[in-house]
Amino acid sequence: MPEIFKTGVDMSMTYTDSHLHFDSYDEAGDLDNVVGRARDAGVRNMVAIGGTPGSNTRALSIAGRYDGIWAAVGYDRDEAGGHPDLATLGKQAISEQVVAVGETGLDYHYSGDTAAEQRKLFASMLETAADAGLPVVVHSRNADEDTLSLLREFSEHGHSECMGVLHCFTGTMAFAEALLEMGMMISFSGIITFKKADELRSIAAAVPEDRILIETDAPYLAPVPYRGKRNEPALIVHVAEELARVRHTDLPRIADVTTQNAIRLFGLE
């Protein structure tokens, strides 16, 4: 077993990785190994995230090949200003394997020059989700107010309960409270294990138990003690362990509640 997976934690728990990107593993021919290590670590459910035409197709394909893997399809902020194929996306969104629209959202940190185009695309993704009756997987960075404004409009379509998740949350307490008020869940990644993430850990400790998810965002954001290495869903155990620590509870409780929340949000069987 590679050294990176000698974690020293209890592998008997059942986890759900609510957000990861399988593209690079599939391209490298390593997908079976990655999924196998996740299973060995107790990761029962995984949501394969799209965001581009190619990633959407790959997420659907992988979800069709493995039990316990579902897909999210959508167009992310990097597709803003292009000509996204909304007709094809609408057809993909009603596929049996699809449990959410995303990822989508706004990023003014890296792509502030396309802010107007991002808002237009995000609005169209929210409309796609409303039409398909699916929750949304939202990315937001340095765009709190615009994200909240568009999500409030989305909530008027009847998505006031479990309407989506703000993935890889790194925002403020005020942003978290506004998201929770409108019915969103909040997902935490390996960033909560980083040395300078004290404020984020405080927020993770305060989110209501029925609104919290965990994710790897693999292959990115590997948790401590593997920061800087390629992330994998098997390492979700470290995110769960840190969340249990800051919430003053035990690991089985975190594994259970985050899995049940994912089942409820995404309608997993």
MARZAVEX-147748 format. One record per residue (C-alpha): residue number from 1; chain; x, y, z. Coordinates in steps of 0.05 Angstrom, whole numbers, always signed. Layout:
MARZAVEX-147748
(node NUM, A, (X, Y, Z)) ...
//
This chain:
MARZAVEX-147748
(node 1, A, (+0, +0, +0)) (node 2, A, (+28, +69, -18)) (node 3, A, (+53, +108, +42)) (node 4, A, (+1, +163, +30)) (node 5, A, (-55, +114, +49)) (node 6, A, (-24, +88, +114)) (node 7, A, (-69, +136, +151)) (node 8, A, (-71, +105, +219)) (node 9, A, (-146, +120, +227)) (node 10, A, (-204, +72, +235)) (node 11, A, (-224, +48, +166)) (node 12, A, (-288, +14, +190)) (node 13, A, (-330, +77, +183)) (node 14, A, (-376, +92, +125)) (node 15, A, (-362, +158, +89)) (node 16, A, (-391, +199, +33)) (node 17, A, (-346, +242, -10)) (node 18, A, (-396, +294, -35)) (node 19, A, (-350, +327, -86)) (node 20, A, (-291, +302, -126)) (node 21, A, (-264, +304, -197)) (node 22, A, (-247, +237, -229)) (node 23, A, (-220, +265, -295)) (node 24, A, (-146, +260, -282)) (node 25, A, (-150, +189, -252)) (node 26, A, (-190, +165, -312)) (node 27, A, (-142, +197, -362)) (node 28, A, (-83, +164, -326)) (node 29, A, (-116, +95, -326)) (node 30, A, (-115, +95, -250)) (node 31, A, (-190, +99, -236)) (node 32, A, (-200, +27, -213)) (node 33, A, (-143, +35, -163)) (node 34, A, (-170, +101, -136)) (node 35, A, (-240, +73, -128)) (node 36, A, (-213, +10, -96)) (node 37, A, (-173, +49, -44)) (node 38, A, (-235, +91, -30)) (node 39, A, (-276, +29, -18)) (node 40, A, (-222, +1, +28)) (node 41, A, (-225, +65, +68)) (node 42, A, (-301, +60, +77)) (node 43, A, (-322, +111, +25)) (node 44, A, (-390, +83, +4)) (node 45, A, (-416, +141, -36)) (node 46, A, (-381, +190, -83)) (node 47, A, (-407, +246, -126)) (node 48, A, (-368, +255, -191)) (node 49, A, (-369, +328, -209)) (node 50, A, (-374, +357, -278)) (node 51, A, (-366, +429, -300)) (node 52, A, (-346, +426, -373)) (node 53, A, (-375, +386, -431)) (node 54, A, (-319, +335, -426)) (node 55, A, (-323, +329, -350)) (node 56, A, (-398, +322, -353)) (node 57, A, (-393, +264, -402)) (node 58, A, (-339, +231, -361)) (node 59, A, (-377, +239, -295)) (node 60, A, (-438, +206, -326)) (node 61, A, (-396, +149, -355)) (node 62, A, (-361, +135, -289)) (node 63, A, (-426, +138, -250)) (node 64, A, (-454, +86, -298)) (node 65, A, (-394, +40, -287)) (node 66, A, (-389, +38, -211)) (node 67, A, (-440, +25, -157)) (node 68, A, (-443, +81, -105)) (node 69, A, (-418, +135, -152)) (node 70, A, (-466, +188, -178)) (node 71, A, (-456, +248, -224)) (node 72, A, (-466, +323, -222)) (node 73, A, (-468, +358, -290)) (node 74, A, (-464, +432, -304)) (node 75, A, (-421, +489, -330)) (node 76, A, (-372, +523, -283)) (node 77, A, (-348, +595, -283)) (node 78, A, (-291, +579, -332)) (node 79, A, (-344, +566, -386)) (node 80, A, (-372, +636, -378)) (node 81, A, (-370, +678, -441)) (node 82, A, (-372, +617, -486)) (node 83, A, (-430, +582, -518)) (node 84, A, (-451, +526, -470)) (node 85, A, (-496, +473, -499)) (node 86, A, (-556, +480, -453)) (node 87, A, (-598, +431, -493)) (node 88, A, (-549, +375, -483)) (node 89, A, (-540, +393, -409)) (node 90, A, (-616, +391, -399)) (node 91, A, (-618, +320, -427)) (node 92, A, (-559, +299, -384)) (node 93, A, (-591, +329, -322)) (node 94, A, (-650, +280, -325)) (node 95, A, (-605, +219, -330)) (node 96, A, (-614, +166, -277)) (node 97, A, (-542, +174, -252)) (node 98, A, (-547, +250, -243)) (node 99, A, (-562, +276, -173)) (node 100, A, (-544, +350, -179)) (node 101, A, (-528, +407, -227)) (node 102, A, (-457, +431, -219)) (node 103, A, (-409, +450, -205)) (node 104, A, (-428, +521, -222)) (node 105, A, (-423, +589, -190)) (node 106, A, (-379, +650, -186)) (node 107, A, (-305, +663, -177)) (node 108, A, (-284, +736, -176)) (node 109, A, (-216, +719, -146)) (node 110, A, (-187, +688, -208)) (node 111, A, (-237, +710, -261)) (node 112, A, (-265, +777, -241)) (node 113, A, (-261, +802, -312)) (node 114, A, (-317, +755, -332)) (node 115, A, (-362, +771, -273)) (node 116, A, (-422, +791, -316)) (node 117, A, (-416, +730, -360)) (node 118, A, (-408, +686, -298)) (node 119, A, (-473, +713, -268)) (node 120, A, (-511, +699, -332)) (node 121, A, (-484, +628, -336)) (node 122, A, (-497, +615, -262)) (node 123, A, (-569, +638, -270)) (node 124, A, (-579, +591, -329)) (node 125, A, (-550, +533, -288)) (node 126, A, (-599, +549, -231)) (node 127, A, (-656, +548, -282)) (node 128, A, (-632, +481, -308)) (node 129, A, (-632, +454, -236)) (node 130, A, (-701, +481, -223)) (node 131, A, (-728, +450, -288)) (node 132, A, (-697, +382, -270)) (node 133, A, (-717, +385, -197)) (node 134, A, (-644, +377, -175)) (node 135, A, (-601, +411, -122)) (node 136, A, (-542, +453, -143)) (node 137, A, (-468, +446, -127)) (node 138, A, (-442, +517, -120)) (node 139, A, (-372, +546, -122)) (node 140, A, (-364, +617, -95)) (node 141, A, (-301, +657, -83)) (node 142, A, (-300, +732, -70)) (node 143, A, (-371, +735, -95)) (node 144, A, (-414, +728, -33)) (node 145, A, (-468, +780, -49)) (node 146, A, (-479, +760, -121)) (node 147, A, (-480, +686, -102)) (node 148, A, (-532, +699, -49)) (node 149, A, (-574, +743, -95)) (node 150, A, (-578, +690, -149)) (node 151, A, (-591, +634, -99)) (node 152, A, (-649, +674, -69)) (node 153, A, (-681, +676, -138)) (node 154, A, (-670, +601, -145)) (node 155, A, (-704, +589, -78)) (node 156, A, (-767, +620, -106)) (node 157, A, (-773, +559, -153)) (node 158, A, (-791, +515, -93)) (node 159, A, (-721, +496, -72)) (node 160, A, (-727, +525, -2)) (node 161, A, (-707, +459, +31)) (node 162, A, (-643, +422, +13)) (node 163, A, (-635, +465, -49)) (node 164, A, (-561, +454, -56)) (node 165, A, (-492, +457, -26)) (node 166, A, (-437, +510, -24)) (node 167, A, (-378, +464, -35)) (node 168, A, (-307, +472, -7)) (node 169, A, (-331, +529, +38)) (node 170, A, (-278, +581, +55)) (node 171, A, (-322, +642, +68)) (node 172, A, (-343, +682, +129)) (node 173, A, (-391, +665, +185)) (node 174, A, (-440, +717, +157)) (node 175, A, (-438, +683, +89)) (node 176, A, (-449, +615, +121)) (node 177, A, (-508, +640, +161)) (node 178, A, (-541, +671, +99)) (node 179, A, (-533, +606, +61)) (node 180, A, (-562, +565, +118)) (node 181, A, (-621, +613, +124)) (node 182, A, (-642, +600, +52)) (node 183, A, (-636, +525, +58)) (node 184, A, (-566, +509, +32)) (node 185, A, (-519, +457, +60)) (node 186, A, (-445, +473, +70)) (node 187, A, (-388, +426, +53)) (node 188, A, (-318, +426, +82)) (node 189, A, (-255, +399, +49)) (node 190, A, (-184, +385, +71)) (node 191, A, (-174, +460, +80)) (node 192, A, (-201, +452, +151)) (node 193, A, (-138, +413, +167)) (node 194, A, (-91, +469, +144)) (node 195, A, (-51, +506, +196)) (node 196, A, (-79, +576, +183)) (node 197, A, (-152, +554, +178)) (node 198, A, (-174, +571, +250)) (node 199, A, (-231, +616, +228)) (node 200, A, (-256, +563, +180)) (node 201, A, (-253, +511, +235)) (node 202, A, (-295, +556, +279)) (node 203, A, (-348, +560, +225)) (node 204, A, (-346, +485, +214)) (node 205, A, (-358, +476, +289)) (node 206, A, (-420, +521, +286)) (node 207, A, (-457, +494, +224)) (node 208, A, (-519, +455, +246)) (node 209, A, (-510, +380, +244)) (node 210, A, (-564, +370, +192)) (node 211, A, (-531, +418, +142)) (node 212, A, (-459, +395, +140)) (node 213, A, (-423, +354, +87)) (node 214, A, (-352, +333, +75)) (node 215, A, (-312, +327, +10)) (node 216, A, (-243, +318, -16)) (node 217, A, (-248, +361, -80)) (node 218, A, (-197, +309, -104)) (node 219, A, (-148, +310, -137)) (node 220, A, (-139, +379, -104)) (node 221, A, (-131, +401, -32)) (node 222, A, (-103, +339, +1)) (node 223, A, (-111, +344, +76)) (node 224, A, (-55, +348, +126)) (node 225, A, (-11, +308, +133)) (node 226, A, (-11, +298, +57)) (node 227, A, (-19, +370, +36)) (node 228, A, (+14, +382, -32)) (node 229, A, (+6, +310, -55)) (node 230, A, (-48, +284, -102)) (node 231, A, (-113, +278, -64)) (node 232, A, (-159, +218, -68)) (node 233, A, (-227, +201, -39)) (node 234, A, (-195, +152, +9)) (node 235, A, (-167, +212, +47)) (node 236, A, (-236, +237, +65)) (node 237, A, (-224, +204, +133)) (node 238, A, (-176, +260, +151)) (node 239, A, (-229, +313, +137)) (node 240, A, (-279, +275, +179)) (node 241, A, (-229, +266, +235)) (node 242, A, (-214, +341, +239)) (node 243, A, (-288, +358, +236)) (node 244, A, (-301, +310, +293)) (node 245, A, (-246, +344, +333)) (node 246, A, (-271, +415, +325)) (node 247, A, (-343, +395, +337)) (node 248, A, (-325, +356, +400)) (node 249, A, (-357, +292, +377)) (node 250, A, (-332, +225, +352)) (node 251, A, (-313, +201, +283)) (node 252, A, (-372, +152, +275)) (node 253, A, (-420, +209, +288)) (node 254, A, (-389, +253, +234)) (node 255, A, (-386, +196, +184)) (node 256, A, (-459, +180, +197)) (node 257, A, (-489, +250, +196)) (node 258, A, (-451, +273, +135)) (node 259, A, (-471, +210, +98)) (node 260, A, (-544, +218, +118)) (node 261, A, (-542, +291, +97)) (node 262, A, (-514, +273, +29)) (node 263, A, (-567, +219, +20)) (node 264, A, (-621, +270, +36)) (node 265, A, (-593, +326, -7)) (node 266, A, (-577, +285, -69)) (node 267, A, (-632, +232, -62)) (node 268, A, (-582, +175, -60)) (node 269, A, (-610, +105, -53)) 
//
